[in-house]
Each structure stands twice: as structure tokens, then as C-alpha cells.
Amino acid sequence: MKHRIVVLGAGYAGANTAGRLARRLHRDDVEITLVNGDPEFVERVRMHQLASGQDLPPRPLRDLYAGTGVQVRTARVTAVDVEGKTVDLGGETLAYDTLVYALGSAIADHGAPGVAEHAHDVAGKQSALRLRARLGELEPGGTVLIVGGGLTGIETATEIAEAHPDLKVAIAARGRVGGWLSDKAQRHLRGALDRLGITVHDHADIARVEANGVVTGAGGKIAAQVTVWTAGFTVHPIAAATTLEVSDSGRIVVDAGMRSVSHPDVYAVGDAALAEGAGGKPLRMSCASANPMAWLAADVIAARLTGREVPQTTIGYTLQCISLGRRDAIIQRVTPDDQVTSTAFTGRTAARVKEMICAGAAWSVSHPTLMMPSRRRHLAATDAVESRLLTGS
């Protein structure tokens, strides 16, 4: 009887896990099924580009995994029964022996009224396309407000401002926009925001979203014809509805090998997993976390199924990459536990490196069984990136 591995979700984490498993377990007694609600792989790190009017190449999952042995199922996951070891696909049941849960995340409204009714987001392809259509309806001088001063908010604001110079773009953050960055990176960011004509509202705690703008916690108003909510992400509630051990935020608690601490036949990767990284700190929701989590989980599963030694590694960070439109960016050096250092690279060279990193992430999904990197190779590649930045090449 075949060992049935089911991977739920084909974002960066799920797609890379399925591909690496196919390479590690290319054998007749293993069956790998990848379930995803969209028939295509979606480059989530480029949704701000899609929303601003750029087109992304289609990547049908069935084409990507053709000849790999991975069976692709286009279906929505409605429930998981971890005791019966089945997945509900809207009325159809899929059984598994090993489950990899990688269903990702959606926007978090943090209890702010009006987000669902009045705000756009860039958390997925369809929502990015809706925002794109809405921006196209605005007359010159139309106003756009991005709520959230983190990576997604900064990239969305700068991309829209560059692609639509006839619009008035603003960004609002509870603290300071980009306030966690090093001094050099913050200075460059402020210069880029000024250059693009983006109005900055620091220390603006948004309490409510309305049809024509937002209301702050202090009772002030920021008018906008279009509000884009980028103030954080939350996981889908499916895992919390099971008997899996989850955190207060609904993320599946996993061990150092991405294995559920309560159900050893379940692994979780990407945004859906609560895993410790370097320094014992939880890995943040990001593509930078998703890929190494996927590689590690696949290697651990393969090792256990083949009787090999289970790999031991700790996932850490090296860089934070922020695009500021198509020709500018910030590459912020960080410690393995994601604390910023004084080193940052900016400008056109940083933009080229950011593009290279994003393209590389998509390439690994588009070639699922080729050149799947180890942790050591991943660090070597990052060192090469930093060397390129230092030399300006």
C-alpha cells in the first residue's frame, strides 16, 4: 500500500514542500497530492505589482508538476479531521497518511470596523485584481490611502504611487512608517516617499474604515476614495477547528522539524505554522520563512519514511528586502533572529537584487524538482548577494 502524503496549499511553502518531497521520495510506494484552491501558483510577494497594473506570467500548477509524480487537485479545503486523517474538499473526502498543512494567511482587521466592507487588500490574486480595477476608475487627483507601515504597506504605497503618478497616495501607520529599519534605511525610505509624493501619517491608529476614508483612534479623519488595508495577516480558522495544538493566533504549534507537537502525522509550514527560529523567536509570516520551512519539512518527512537520519537545523534570517517601486529598494541586513543591523543597501542595485531574490523564489516553484537548496547553499547564496551589493556589481 502506498504512503499517501497530502500537501494543503500551493503558496511558496506548500509548493516547495511538494516539489522537494517529489525529489526526495521518487518511489512507487509514495503518493504525493497537492491541493490548492487556485489552478495557478500565485507570486504573493508581487501582489502589489499586480494591483498597480503590472501583469504576471501564468504558472498553472498542473504544468509545473507534470512528470514529477505530484498529483495536483484544484479544490477548496473546508475542513480537516486529524483523528480520522481525512481532508474535506467541499463534500469530497481525501485520506492521508502524512499531512502537510500550508494554507497560508489572509488579512487581519484587528477588530477595526469597516475593513471588510470598505477596504481593499493585496493578500491574494483576486483582491489585488479588484484593487487594480478600482484604481483604474479614479480620476486624476484621486486619493488612495494605504493602512500599515510594514513591508507590505511600504511596497504597496510606493508601487501605486510610481505606477499612478496622477493619484494622491498616502500611508498611515500606528507607529512610524518603517520605524524598525536602521537609520540609513529610514533616511532612504523617507527620501523615496518624498520623491514619489506620498503623504505619511505616522502614529495614526486607525479605529474604523469608512466608505470615504478612515477614522483614527483620536477621532481624526483621513479622507480617501480608496483605502488599502495592509496592517497584518491572520491564519485561516481551519486548523483551530481541529484537535491540533494551535497558538492563540490559530497557528499550528510545531517542533524543530515542522512536525505538529500534538499529531506526529501532521506537519505545518509557512504562515500557518508557529515555529521557533534562531534565538528561540517565532518565525514571522513571510516568504523568507516559508521557503526554508518547506525545505526542512520535506527533508524531515523523507528521512523518516526512508529510515535516514532526521536533519537538525535552525532557521534564521539574513536580509529584509523592500521594493520602492521598480527602480529603488532597501536591502536591510538583519541578525539570524531578525534584528536589524546598521548595514543597509539602497537604490538601483538593491532593486536589482530584490528582483533577483523574488525571481529566484518563483523559479524554485516553477522547477519543483531541480536544484532544491539546502540550508548551507541558501546561506551561501545570501552571502553572494551581499558581496554583490558591497561591490556594486
N, C-alpha and C positions, 0 to 999 in steps of 0.2 A: 504494500500500500504506500502511496506517495505521501510525503510530508507536505502539508498544504500551508504555505506562507501567504498571508493576505496583507497587503500594504494599503492603508486607507489614506488617500490624499496624494496628489502628484504635484505639490509645490516643490521647492528646492529640496526639502528634507525627504519627502516621500519618493520623489522621482530618483534622487541619488541613491537612496536605500535600495530601491528595486533594482536599479542598474548594477550596483555593486554586488548585490546578492546573486544576480544572474551570472556575474563573472566568477564569483567565489564558489557558487553551487551549480555549476553547469553539469547536471547529472540527471539520470532518468527517475530517481526516486524522490525528487523535489519538484513541487509545482508552485510557481510564484504568480500571484494575481494582484494587479494594481488597479484600485478602484478610485475613480475621480469623477466629480460632477460635470466638469468641462471636458470636451474631447481633445482640447489642446493644452499644452503646457503654457502657463502664463508667467511671464517675467515680472514678478510682482515688484521688483526693485525699479522697474521702469514705468510704473503706472502714472507717475507724474508727467512723464513724457507723452504717454498715450493721451492723457487728459488735455495736454496743451496743444494737441493737434498732430503729433508725430505718429506714423504708422509703424507697427512692429511686425516682423516676419511671422507667419503662422507656423506653429510647431505641433502638428497632430500627433498625439501620443501613440496611436497605432503605428504610425510610420517610424517614430523614434525607436520603438521597441520591437519592430519587425525583425525576426531572425534571432532574437535574444533569448527566447523561451519565456519571456514575461507575457502573461495574458492581460490585456487591458480591458477593463469593464467601465463603460460610461454610465454612471448611476450615482444617485444621491444616497448617502448614508443617513438613515433615520434613527437607528438605534444599534447598540452593541450589547450582546449578552455574554459577559465574560465568564459566567458559570457554565452556560451551555456551549460556549465557544462558537458563537454564530454572530453574523452581522446582518442586520435588516436593511435591505436596499429598496425600501418603499413597497413592501409586500413580498419581495423575493428574499430568500434566506441563503446566505453564503457561509459555509462552515470553514473553520481554520484549525490548524494545529499551533501555529505561531502567528500572532497578530502584531503588525507594526502600525501604531496609531500616529498619523501625521496630518490631522485635519486642519491644522493651522489656526488662524485667528481672524477676528473681524474688529471693526472699530468699537471703542469703548466710549460711551457717552458720559460716564462718571455721574450719572443721575441728573444731568442737565436737561431740563425740559426742552422740547422742540428740536432736538438733534435729528431724530428720525423723520420728523415732518418737514423740516426746513433746510437741513444741511446736506451738502454733497460730501463724498469722500473719495479716496483713491486706494481703498483697501482691496479692490478686485477689478477685473476687466470690465464688467458691466457697469459698475459705479463710475469708473474712470471715463467710460464712453458717454454716460449720461452727463457728467460734468463737461466733457468736451462739447457736447451738443449745446448745453446751456451757455457756455462761454461764447459759442458762435452766434448766439442770439442777441448778445449785448451790443448796444450801440457804442461808438467811440465815447470815452469818458465813463463807461460803465464801471461799477465798483465791485471788487472781489476781496473778500476777507478770508484769510487762512487762520484758523484757530489751532494753535500748537506751535511751540518754538523748538521742537526737537528736529531730528534728522529729516523725517518725512515732511514736516511743515516747512522747513527751510527749502528743501528741494522743490516742493510744490510751488511755493511762492515765487522763487527765482525762475523756475521753468515757465510759469504762466506769464510772469512779467516780461521775460525775454521774448516769448512767442507772441504775446499780445501787447505790444508797447502802447497801443491806443487805450488800454484799460488802466484804471487806477487800482493798484494792488496794495493790500495791507496785510500785516501779520501780527497776531496778538498771542501773548504767552503769559502764563501765570507768573513766571519768574522773568528772567531776562532771556531774550531770544539767543540761543547758542551760548548761554551763560556758563555751561560746563567746559567749554573749549579753552585751550591755552590762550594767553594774552595775544600772541601773534595771530592765531587763528581767529580770535574775536575781532581784532582790528581789520583783518582782511574781510571777514564776513560783513562788518558794518560798512566797509567801503563798497562791497558788492551790492548790498541792499540800497545804499545811496545811489550808486551808479544806475541801478535798474529802476529807481524812482519808487521803491517800496516803502510805504509808511510803516513804522514799527511802533507797536503798543506793548511796551514792557510792563510787567506787573499788573496785567489785566486778567483778573479771574473771571472767566465767562460763566455766568449763572444761568443764562437762558438764551436760546436761539429763537429768533422770530423771523417772519417772512421777509423783513426788510433790514435785517442786521442782528446784532446781539445786544444783550444787557449784561453789564458787569456786576460783580458782587457788590460793588459800591453804589450801584444804581445808575451808573453812566451808560450811555448808548454809543455803539459804533455802528454806523449805517453801512449797509452793503446790499447790493442786489443779489449777490451770490456769496454764500458762506460755505467754506470747505472745512470740514472737521478732521483734524489730524492729531487730536490730543490723546493718543494712546490706543492700545489694542487689548482685546479680551478674547479668550478662547471660546469655542463653541461649547454648548452645555451638554453635549452627548456623553462625554467621559464622566462628568459629575453625576449623571443619572444612573451610572453603573455602580458596582461594588468596588471598583478600583479606588485605591487610596489617592486622593487628589488634594491639592492645596486649597487655601481659602479662595484663590482666584480660579479654581477649576482645572489647573494644570496637573497632569499625571505625575506623581512623585516617582522618580526613577533612581536607580543606583548608578555607580560609576560606569556601567556598561550599557546604559539607557534601558535597563530592564525594570519593569514595574516592581516596586518593593512589596506589593501585595499579591500580584499574579505573575508568576515567573514565565508564563507563556505569552505575555504581552510586553511589547517594547513601545516606547514613545520617543519621538524625535521632533525637532523644530519647536515652533511656538507652543505646541500642546504639551510639552514636557517641562517639568521642573527638575533641572539637573544642576549639580554643583560643578562649577568650573574652577579655574585657578584661584587660590586663596580661599576656597570654600564658599565663594559667592555664587548665587544663582546665575546661570547664563541668561542673557537678555534675549528677548524676541527679536531676531534679526537673521538675515541671510548668513552673516558671519558666524552665527551659532549653528544654523540649520545644517550646513554642509558638513562640518566636522562631526556633528552628532550623527548624521546619516552614515558617514564612513565608519564610525566606531560601532554603531549598532549592527550594521551589516557584517562587519568583521567578527563581532561577538557571536552573532547568530550562527554564522558559518562555522566558527570554531567549535561551538557547542554541538552542532549537528555532525561534524566530521571528527570529533574527538581530538582536535588540536588544542594547543594552549590558548586560553582566552586572553586577548590582548589587554594590557593595563596602560592607560594613558589619561592625562588630564588636559581638558580643552581650555585653551586660553586665547586671548586676543593680541593683536599686534597693531592694527590700524582702525581708525574710523574714517570712512570716506563720504564726503558730502559734495554733491554736484551743485553748482551755482549757475544753472543754465548749461548750454552745450560747450562753452569755451572757458569755463572757470570752475575751480573746485578747491576743496580743502582736504588734504590728507593729514589727519591728526594721529600722531604716534601715541599709543597707549601701552600701559603695562599689561602683562598677561591677565590681571584681574580687572582690566578695563578702566584703569585710572589714567587720565591724560598726563602726558609729559610736556615739557616745554618745546618739544620738536614738532613742527608742523610744516607742510609743504603746500604751496598755493599756486594759483594761476593756471596757465595753459598746460604746463607739464603735468600738474596734478590732475587736470581734467582728462588728459590722455591716459594716465594711469588708472583713474576711476573707471573710464570706459573699458580699459583692458580687463579690469577685475570683473566688471559686470558681464562683459562678453565671455570671459572665461567661465563664469558660473553657468551661463546659458549653454556654452559648448559642452560642459560636462554632462548636462542633461540630454543634449542632442546626440551625444555619443556615449550612451549609458554604460557600455562595457569596455570602453577604451580609456587607458591612462587614468584610471581612478586613483587619486593621490593618497599617499599615506600621510600621517601627521608630520613625519620628518620632511617629506617632499613639499608639503604645504608650507612649512616654516621656511624651507629653502627658497621657495618661490616668493614668499613675502620679503625675505632678505634681499632678493634680486630686485624686487620692486623698489625697496628703499634705496638700494645702490643706484638705481636709475634716477631716482629723484635727486639724490645728492650730486650726481654728475650732470644733471640737467639734460640727459640724453633721452 
